[in-house]
Amino acid sequence: MKVMTMTVHDKEGLHARPAGLLNKAAKACASAISIQSKGKTADMKRIFAVMGLGVKCGDEITVTCDGPDEDAAMEKIQAILSSL
């Protein structure tokens, strides 16, 4: 299991576009990928669950990847989050 914590820097937070990018990357992975913010957890493979977290700019999130391709999955997710 891989765990990463970071702060969201996109001025709009995780709205539809970045949530869609994360969702698409997560669906391409075999691993289970979840995102946690403000005490709530969502399956990253469910776009409305990610958007429902209401992550804003400056919020801290924790991403967890668990499965056969967890290293590659975490790298993909980290690359997307870093580019926002």
Phi and psi restraints in degrees (range 20) as a CNS / XPLOR table:
assign (resid 1 and name C) (resid 2 and name N)
       (resid 2 and name CA) (resid 2 and name C) 1.0 -112.7 20.0 2
assign (resid 2 and name N) (resid 2 and name CA)
       (resid 2 and name C) (resid 3 and name N) 1.0 136.7 20.0 2
assign (resid 2 and name C) (resid 3 and name N)
       (resid 3 and name CA) (resid 3 and name C) 1.0 -130.1 20.0 2
assign (resid 3 and name N) (resid 3 and name CA)
       (resid 3 and name C) (resid 4 and name N) 1.0 135.8 20.0 2
assign (resid 3 and name C) (resid 4 and name N)
       (resid 4 and name CA) (resid 4 and name C) 1.0 -136.3 20.0 2
assign (resid 4 and name N) (resid 4 and name CA)
       (resid 4 and name C) (resid 5 and name N) 1.0 136.1 20.0 2
assign (resid 4 and name C) (resid 5 and name N)
       (resid 5 and name CA) (resid 5 and name C) 1.0 -118.5 20.0 2
assign (resid 5 and name N) (resid 5 and name CA)
       (resid 5 and name C) (resid 6 and name N) 1.0 135.3 20.0 2
assign (resid 5 and name C) (resid 6 and name N)
       (resid 6 and name CA) (resid 6 and name C) 1.0 -154.0 20.0 2
assign (resid 6 and name N) (resid 6 and name CA)
       (resid 6 and name C) (resid 7 and name N) 1.0 168.8 20.0 2
assign (resid 6 and name C) (resid 7 and name N)
       (resid 7 and name CA) (resid 7 and name C) 1.0 -103.0 20.0 2
assign (resid 7 and name N) (resid 7 and name CA)
       (resid 7 and name C) (resid 8 and name N) 1.0 137.0 20.0 2
assign (resid 7 and name C) (resid 8 and name N)
       (resid 8 and name CA) (resid 8 and name C) 1.0 -79.7 20.0 2
assign (resid 8 and name N) (resid 8 and name CA)
       (resid 8 and name C) (resid 9 and name N) 1.0 127.1 20.0 2
assign (resid 8 and name C) (resid 9 and name N)
       (resid 9 and name CA) (resid 9 and name C) 1.0 -107.9 20.0 2
assign (resid 9 and name N) (resid 9 and name CA)
       (resid 9 and name C) (resid 10 and name N) 1.0 -9.9 20.0 2
assign (resid 9 and name C) (resid 10 and name N)
       (resid 10 and name CA) (resid 10 and name C) 1.0 -62.8 20.0 2
assign (resid 10 and name N) (resid 10 and name CA)
       (resid 10 and name C) (resid 11 and name N) 1.0 129.2 20.0 2
assign (resid 10 and name C) (resid 11 and name N)
       (resid 11 and name CA) (resid 11 and name C) 1.0 -63.0 20.0 2
assign (resid 11 and name N) (resid 11 and name CA)
       (resid 11 and name C) (resid 12 and name N) 1.0 -20.8 20.0 2
assign (resid 11 and name C) (resid 12 and name N)
       (resid 12 and name CA) (resid 12 and name C) 1.0 -98.9 20.0 2
assign (resid 12 and name N) (resid 12 and name CA)
       (resid 12 and name C) (resid 13 and name N) 1.0 -1.9 20.0 2
assign (resid 12 and name C) (resid 13 and name N)
       (resid 13 and name CA) (resid 13 and name C) 1.0 77.1 20.0 2
assign (resid 13 and name N) (resid 13 and name CA)
       (resid 13 and name C) (resid 14 and name N) 1.0 -154.9 20.0 2
assign (resid 13 and name C) (resid 14 and name N)
       (resid 14 and name CA) (resid 14 and name C) 1.0 -94.8 20.0 2
assign (resid 14 and name N) (resid 14 and name CA)
       (resid 14 and name C) (resid 15 and name N) 1.0 72.1 20.0 2
assign (resid 14 and name C) (resid 15 and name N)
       (resid 15 and name CA) (resid 15 and name C) 1.0 -82.2 20.0 2
assign (resid 15 and name N) (resid 15 and name CA)
       (resid 15 and name C) (resid 16 and name N) 1.0 -166.5 20.0 2
assign (resid 15 and name C) (resid 16 and name N)
       (resid 16 and name CA) (resid 16 and name C) 1.0 -56.8 20.0 2
assign (resid 16 and name N) (resid 16 and name CA)
       (resid 16 and name C) (resid 17 and name N) 1.0 -45.5 20.0 2
assign (resid 16 and name C) (resid 17 and name N)
       (resid 17 and name CA) (resid 17 and name C) 1.0 -65.0 20.0 2
assign (resid 17 and name N) (resid 17 and name CA)
       (resid 17 and name C) (resid 18 and name N) 1.0 -55.5 20.0 2
assign (resid 17 and name C) (resid 18 and name N)
       (resid 18 and name CA) (resid 18 and name C) 1.0 -66.0 20.0 2
assign (resid 18 and name N) (resid 18 and name CA)
       (resid 18 and name C) (resid 19 and name N) 1.0 -33.7 20.0 2
assign (resid 18 and name C) (resid 19 and name N)
       (resid 19 and name CA) (resid 19 and name C) 1.0 -64.0 20.0 2
assign (resid 19 and name N) (resid 19 and name CA)
       (resid 19 and name C) (resid 20 and name N) 1.0 -37.5 20.0 2
assign (resid 19 and name C) (resid 20 and name N)
       (resid 20 and name CA) (resid 20 and name C) 1.0 -65.4 20.0 2
assign (resid 20 and name N) (resid 20 and name CA)
       (resid 20 and name C) (resid 21 and name N) 1.0 -40.7 20.0 2
assign (resid 20 and name C) (resid 21 and name N)
       (resid 21 and name CA) (resid 21 and name C) 1.0 -63.6 20.0 2
assign (resid 21 and name N) (resid 21 and name CA)
       (resid 21 and name C) (resid 22 and name N) 1.0 -44.7 20.0 2
assign (resid 21 and name C) (resid 22 and name N)
       (resid 22 and name CA) (resid 22 and name C) 1.0 -64.3 20.0 2
assign (resid 22 and name N) (resid 22 and name CA)
       (resid 22 and name C) (resid 23 and name N) 1.0 -42.1 20.0 2
assign (resid 22 and name C) (resid 23 and name N)
       (resid 23 and name CA) (resid 23 and name C) 1.0 -61.9 20.0 2
assign (resid 23 and name N) (resid 23 and name CA)
       (resid 23 and name C) (resid 24 and name N) 1.0 -44.7 20.0 2
assign (resid 23 and name C) (resid 24 and name N)
       (resid 24 and name CA) (resid 24 and name C) 1.0 -63.1 20.0 2
assign (resid 24 and name N) (resid 24 and name CA)
       (resid 24 and name C) (resid 25 and name N) 1.0 -43.1 20.0 2
assign (resid 24 and name C) (resid 25 and name N)
       (resid 25 and name CA) (resid 25 and name C) 1.0 -65.7 20.0 2
assign (resid 25 and name N) (resid 25 and name CA)
       (resid 25 and name C) (resid 26 and name N) 1.0 -41.1 20.0 2
assign (resid 25 and name C) (resid 26 and name N)
       (resid 26 and name CA) (resid 26 and name C) 1.0 -65.2 20.0 2
assign (resid 26 and name N) (resid 26 and name CA)
       (resid 26 and name C) (resid 27 and name N) 1.0 -41.2 20.0 2
assign (resid 26 and name C) (resid 27 and name N)
       (resid 27 and name CA) (resid 27 and name C) 1.0 -65.2 20.0 2
assign (resid 27 and name N) (resid 27 and name CA)
       (resid 27 and name C) (resid 28 and name N) 1.0 -23.9 20.0 2
assign (resid 27 and name C) (resid 28 and name N)
       (resid 28 and name CA) (resid 28 and name C) 1.0 -80.3 20.0 2
assign (resid 28 and name N) (resid 28 and name CA)
       (resid 28 and name C) (resid 29 and name N) 1.0 -5.4 20.0 2
assign (resid 28 and name C) (resid 29 and name N)
       (resid 29 and name CA) (resid 29 and name C) 1.0 -106.5 20.0 2
assign (resid 29 and name N) (resid 29 and name CA)
       (resid 29 and name C) (resid 30 and name N) 1.0 149.0 20.0 2
assign (resid 29 and name C) (resid 30 and name N)
       (resid 30 and name CA) (resid 30 and name C) 1.0 -80.2 20.0 2
assign (resid 30 and name N) (resid 30 and name CA)
       (resid 30 and name C) (resid 31 and name N) 1.0 -23.4 20.0 2
assign (resid 30 and name C) (resid 31 and name N)
       (resid 31 and name CA) (resid 31 and name C) 1.0 -71.0 20.0 2
assign (resid 31 and name N) (resid 31 and name CA)
       (resid 31 and name C) (resid 32 and name N) 1.0 154.4 20.0 2
assign (resid 31 and name C) (resid 32 and name N)
       (resid 32 and name CA) (resid 32 and name C) 1.0 -79.2 20.0 2
assign (resid 32 and name N) (resid 32 and name CA)
       (resid 32 and name C) (resid 33 and name N) 1.0 129.2 20.0 2
assign (resid 32 and name C) (resid 33 and name N)
       (resid 33 and name CA) (resid 33 and name C) 1.0 -127.3 20.0 2
assign (resid 33 and name N) (resid 33 and name CA)
       (resid 33 and name C) (resid 34 and name N) 1.0 125.4 20.0 2
assign (resid 33 and name C) (resid 34 and name N)
       (resid 34 and name CA) (resid 34 and name C) 1.0 -126.9 20.0 2
assign (resid 34 and name N) (resid 34 and name CA)
       (resid 34 and name C) (resid 35 and name N) 1.0 157.1 20.0 2
assign (resid 34 and name C) (resid 35 and name N)
       (resid 35 and name CA) (resid 35 and name C) 1.0 -128.2 20.0 2
assign (resid 35 and name N) (resid 35 and name CA)
       (resid 35 and name C) (resid 36 and name N) 1.0 137.1 20.0 2
assign (resid 35 and name C) (resid 36 and name N)
       (resid 36 and name CA) (resid 36 and name C) 1.0 -126.4 20.0 2
assign (resid 36 and name N) (resid 36 and name CA)
       (resid 36 and name C) (resid 37 and name N) 1.0 138.1 20.0 2
assign (resid 36 and name C) (resid 37 and name N)
       (resid 37 and name CA) (resid 37 and name C) 1.0 -153.7 20.0 2
assign (resid 37 and name N) (resid 37 and name CA)
       (resid 37 and name C) (resid 38 and name N) 1.0 136.0 20.0 2
assign (resid 37 and name C) (resid 38 and name N)
       (resid 38 and name CA) (resid 38 and name C) 1.0 51.4 20.0 2
assign (resid 38 and name N) (resid 38 and name CA)
       (resid 38 and name C) (resid 39 and name N) 1.0 39.4 20.0 2
assign (resid 38 and name C) (resid 39 and name N)
       (resid 39 and name CA) (resid 39 and name C) 1.0 82.3 20.0 2
assign (resid 39 and name N) (resid 39 and name CA)
       (resid 39 and name C) (resid 40 and name N) 1.0 -0.7 20.0 2
assign (resid 39 and name C) (resid 40 and name N)
       (resid 40 and name CA) (resid 40 and name C) 1.0 -110.8 20.0 2
assign (resid 40 and name N) (resid 40 and name CA)
       (resid 40 and name C) (resid 41 and name N) 1.0 147.1 20.0 2
assign (resid 40 and name C) (resid 41 and name N)
       (resid 41 and name CA) (resid 41 and name C) 1.0 -123.2 20.0 2
assign (resid 41 and name N) (resid 41 and name CA)
       (resid 41 and name C) (resid 42 and name N) 1.0 142.3 20.0 2
assign (resid 41 and name C) (resid 42 and name N)
       (resid 42 and name CA) (resid 42 and name C) 1.0 -136.1 20.0 2
assign (resid 42 and name N) (resid 42 and name CA)
       (resid 42 and name C) (resid 43 and name N) 1.0 147.3 20.0 2
assign (resid 42 and name C) (resid 43 and name N)
       (resid 43 and name CA) (resid 43 and name C) 1.0 -76.1 20.0 2
assign (resid 43 and name N) (resid 43 and name CA)
       (resid 43 and name C) (resid 44 and name N) 1.0 121.2 20.0 2
assign (resid 43 and name C) (resid 44 and name N)
       (resid 44 and name CA) (resid 44 and name C) 1.0 -68.2 20.0 2
assign (resid 44 and name N) (resid 44 and name CA)
       (resid 44 and name C) (resid 45 and name N) 1.0 -14.7 20.0 2
assign (resid 44 and name C) (resid 45 and name N)
       (resid 45 and name CA) (resid 45 and name C) 1.0 -81.9 20.0 2
assign (resid 45 and name N) (resid 45 and name CA)
       (resid 45 and name C) (resid 46 and name N) 1.0 1.2 20.0 2
assign (resid 45 and name C) (resid 46 and name N)
       (resid 46 and name CA) (resid 46 and name C) 1.0 -119.8 20.0 2
assign (resid 46 and name N) (resid 46 and name CA)
       (resid 46 and name C) (resid 47 and name N) 1.0 102.0 20.0 2
assign (resid 46 and name C) (resid 47 and name N)
       (resid 47 and name CA) (resid 47 and name C) 1.0 -58.8 20.0 2
assign (resid 47 and name N) (resid 47 and name CA)
       (resid 47 and name C) (resid 48 and name N) 1.0 -40.7 20.0 2
assign (resid 47 and name C) (resid 48 and name N)
       (resid 48 and name CA) (resid 48 and name C) 1.0 -69.3 20.0 2
assign (resid 48 and name N) (resid 48 and name CA)
       (resid 48 and name C) (resid 49 and name N) 1.0 -28.6 20.0 2
assign (resid 48 and name C) (resid 49 and name N)
       (resid 49 and name CA) (resid 49 and name C) 1.0 -67.4 20.0 2
assign (resid 49 and name N) (resid 49 and name CA)
       (resid 49 and name C) (resid 50 and name N) 1.0 -41.4 20.0 2
assign (resid 49 and name C) (resid 50 and name N)
       (resid 50 and name CA) (resid 50 and name C) 1.0 -64.7 20.0 2
assign (resid 50 and name N) (resid 50 and name CA)
       (resid 50 and name C) (resid 51 and name N) 1.0 -47.7 20.0 2
assign (resid 50 and name C) (resid 51 and name N)
       (resid 51 and name CA) (resid 51 and name C) 1.0 -64.8 20.0 2
assign (resid 51 and name N) (resid 51 and name CA)
       (resid 51 and name C) (resid 52 and name N) 1.0 -32.2 20.0 2
assign (resid 51 and name C) (resid 52 and name N)
       (resid 52 and name CA) (resid 52 and name C) 1.0 -67.6 20.0 2
assign (resid 52 and name N) (resid 52 and name CA)
       (resid 52 and name C) (resid 53 and name N) 1.0 -16.1 20.0 2
assign (resid 52 and name C) (resid 53 and name N)
       (resid 53 and name CA) (resid 53 and name C) 1.0 -68.0 20.0 2
assign (resid 53 and name N) (resid 53 and name CA)
       (resid 53 and name C) (resid 54 and name N) 1.0 -24.2 20.0 2
assign (resid 53 and name C) (resid 54 and name N)
       (resid 54 and name CA) (resid 54 and name C) 1.0 66.4 20.0 2
assign (resid 54 and name N) (resid 54 and name CA)
       (resid 54 and name C) (resid 55 and name N) 1.0 40.0 20.0 2
assign (resid 54 and name C) (resid 55 and name N)
       (resid 55 and name CA) (resid 55 and name C) 1.0 -71.5 20.0 2
assign (resid 55 and name N) (resid 55 and name CA)
       (resid 55 and name C) (resid 56 and name N) 1.0 126.5 20.0 2
assign (resid 55 and name C) (resid 56 and name N)
       (resid 56 and name CA) (resid 56 and name C) 1.0 -110.1 20.0 2
assign (resid 56 and name N) (resid 56 and name CA)
       (resid 56 and name C) (resid 57 and name N) 1.0 167.8 20.0 2
assign (resid 56 and name C) (resid 57 and name N)
       (resid 57 and name CA) (resid 57 and name C) 1.0 -57.8 20.0 2
assign (resid 57 and name N) (resid 57 and name CA)
       (resid 57 and name C) (resid 58 and name N) 1.0 132.0 20.0 2
assign (resid 57 and name C) (resid 58 and name N)
       (resid 58 and name CA) (resid 58 and name C) 1.0 92.7 20.0 2
assign (resid 58 and name N) (resid 58 and name CA)
       (resid 58 and name C) (resid 59 and name N) 1.0 -10.6 20.0 2
assign (resid 58 and name C) (resid 59 and name N)
       (resid 59 and name CA) (resid 59 and name C) 1.0 -74.5 20.0 2
assign (resid 59 and name N) (resid 59 and name CA)
       (resid 59 and name C) (resid 60 and name N) 1.0 145.7 20.0 2
assign (resid 59 and name C) (resid 60 and name N)
       (resid 60 and name CA) (resid 60 and name C) 1.0 -92.9 20.0 2
assign (resid 60 and name N) (resid 60 and name CA)
       (resid 60 and name C) (resid 61 and name N) 1.0 134.7 20.0 2
assign (resid 60 and name C) (resid 61 and name N)
       (resid 61 and name CA) (resid 61 and name C) 1.0 -123.6 20.0 2
assign (resid 61 and name N) (resid 61 and name CA)
       (resid 61 and name C) (resid 62 and name N) 1.0 154.4 20.0 2
assign (resid 61 and name C) (resid 62 and name N)
       (resid 62 and name CA) (resid 62 and name C) 1.0 -123.4 20.0 2
assign (resid 62 and name N) (resid 62 and name CA)
       (resid 62 and name C) (resid 63 and name N) 1.0 126.0 20.0 2
assign (resid 62 and name C) (resid 63 and name N)
       (resid 63 and name CA) (resid 63 and name C) 1.0 -109.4 20.0 2
assign (resid 63 and name N) (resid 63 and name CA)
       (resid 63 and name C) (resid 64 and name N) 1.0 133.2 20.0 2
assign (resid 63 and name C) (resid 64 and name N)
       (resid 64 and name CA) (resid 64 and name C) 1.0 -123.6 20.0 2
assign (resid 64 and name N) (resid 64 and name CA)
       (resid 64 and name C) (resid 65 and name N) 1.0 128.7 20.0 2
assign (resid 64 and name C) (resid 65 and name N)
       (resid 65 and name CA) (resid 65 and name C) 1.0 -119.4 20.0 2
assign (resid 65 and name N) (resid 65 and name CA)
       (resid 65 and name C) (resid 66 and name N) 1.0 131.2 20.0 2
assign (resid 65 and name C) (resid 66 and name N)
       (resid 66 and name CA) (resid 66 and name C) 1.0 -142.2 20.0 2
assign (resid 66 and name N) (resid 66 and name CA)
       (resid 66 and name C) (resid 67 and name N) 1.0 114.9 20.0 2
assign (resid 66 and name C) (resid 67 and name N)
       (resid 67 and name CA) (resid 67 and name C) 1.0 159.0 20.0 2
assign (resid 67 and name N) (resid 67 and name CA)
       (resid 67 and name C) (resid 68 and name N) 1.0 -170.7 20.0 2
assign (resid 67 and name C) (resid 68 and name N)
       (resid 68 and name CA) (resid 68 and name C) 1.0 -66.0 20.0 2
assign (resid 68 and name N) (resid 68 and name CA)
       (resid 68 and name C) (resid 69 and name N) 1.0 -27.2 20.0 2
assign (resid 68 and name C) (resid 69 and name N)
       (resid 69 and name CA) (resid 69 and name C) 1.0 -119.0 20.0 2
assign (resid 69 and name N) (resid 69 and name CA)
       (resid 69 and name C) (resid 70 and name N) 1.0 35.7 20.0 2
assign (resid 69 and name C) (resid 70 and name N)
       (resid 70 and name CA) (resid 70 and name C) 1.0 -60.9 20.0 2
assign (resid 70 and name N) (resid 70 and name CA)
       (resid 70 and name C) (resid 71 and name N) 1.0 -35.1 20.0 2
assign (resid 70 and name C) (resid 71 and name N)
       (resid 71 and name CA) (resid 71 and name C) 1.0 -64.7 20.0 2
assign (resid 71 and name N) (resid 71 and name CA)
       (resid 71 and name C) (resid 72 and name N) 1.0 -49.6 20.0 2
assign (resid 71 and name C) (resid 72 and name N)
       (resid 72 and name CA) (resid 72 and name C) 1.0 -64.6 20.0 2
assign (resid 72 and name N) (resid 72 and name CA)
       (resid 72 and name C) (resid 73 and name N) 1.0 -39.3 20.0 2
assign (resid 72 and name C) (resid 73 and name N)
       (resid 73 and name CA) (resid 73 and name C) 1.0 -62.2 20.0 2
assign (resid 73 and name N) (resid 73 and name CA)
       (resid 73 and name C) (resid 74 and name N) 1.0 -45.1 20.0 2
assign (resid 73 and name C) (resid 74 and name N)
       (resid 74 and name CA) (resid 74 and name C) 1.0 -64.1 20.0 2
assign (resid 74 and name N) (resid 74 and name CA)
       (resid 74 and name C) (resid 75 and name N) 1.0 -38.9 20.0 2
assign (resid 74 and name C) (resid 75 and name N)
       (resid 75 and name CA) (resid 75 and name C) 1.0 -62.2 20.0 2
assign (resid 75 and name N) (resid 75 and name CA)
       (resid 75 and name C) (resid 76 and name N) 1.0 -43.5 20.0 2
assign (resid 75 and name C) (resid 76 and name N)
       (resid 76 and name CA) (resid 76 and name C) 1.0 -61.3 20.0 2
assign (resid 76 and name N) (resid 76 and name CA)
       (resid 76 and name C) (resid 77 and name N) 1.0 -48.2 20.0 2
assign (resid 76 and name C) (resid 77 and name N)
       (resid 77 and name CA) (resid 77 and name C) 1.0 -64.7 20.0 2
assign (resid 77 and name N) (resid 77 and name CA)
       (resid 77 and name C) (resid 78 and name N) 1.0 -43.2 20.0 2
assign (resid 77 and name C) (resid 78 and name N)
       (resid 78 and name CA) (resid 78 and name C) 1.0 -63.1 20.0 2
assign (resid 78 and name N) (resid 78 and name CA)
       (resid 78 and name C) (resid 79 and name N) 1.0 -39.6 20.0 2
assign (resid 78 and name C) (resid 79 and name N)
       (resid 79 and name CA) (resid 79 and name C) 1.0 -63.0 20.0 2
assign (resid 79 and name N) (resid 79 and name CA)
       (resid 79 and name C) (resid 80 and name N) 1.0 -42.1 20.0 2
assign (resid 79 and name C) (resid 80 and name N)
       (resid 80 and name CA) (resid 80 and name C) 1.0 -66.0 20.0 2
assign (resid 80 and name N) (resid 80 and name CA)
       (resid 80 and name C) (resid 81 and name N) 1.0 -48.8 20.0 2
assign (resid 80 and name C) (resid 81 and name N)
       (resid 81 and name CA) (resid 81 and name C) 1.0 -62.9 20.0 2
assign (resid 81 and name N) (resid 81 and name CA)
       (resid 81 and name C) (resid 82 and name N) 1.0 -35.4 20.0 2
assign (resid 81 and name C) (resid 82 and name N)
       (resid 82 and name CA) (resid 82 and name C) 1.0 -70.9 20.0 2
assign (resid 82 and name N) (resid 82 and name CA)
       (resid 82 and name C) (resid 83 and name N) 1.0 -26.3 20.0 2
assign (resid 82 and name C) (resid 83 and name N)
       (resid 83 and name CA) (resid 83 and name C) 1.0 -84.8 20.0 2
assign (resid 83 and name N) (resid 83 and name CA)
       (resid 83 and name C) (resid 84 and name N) 1.0 -9.1 20.0 2
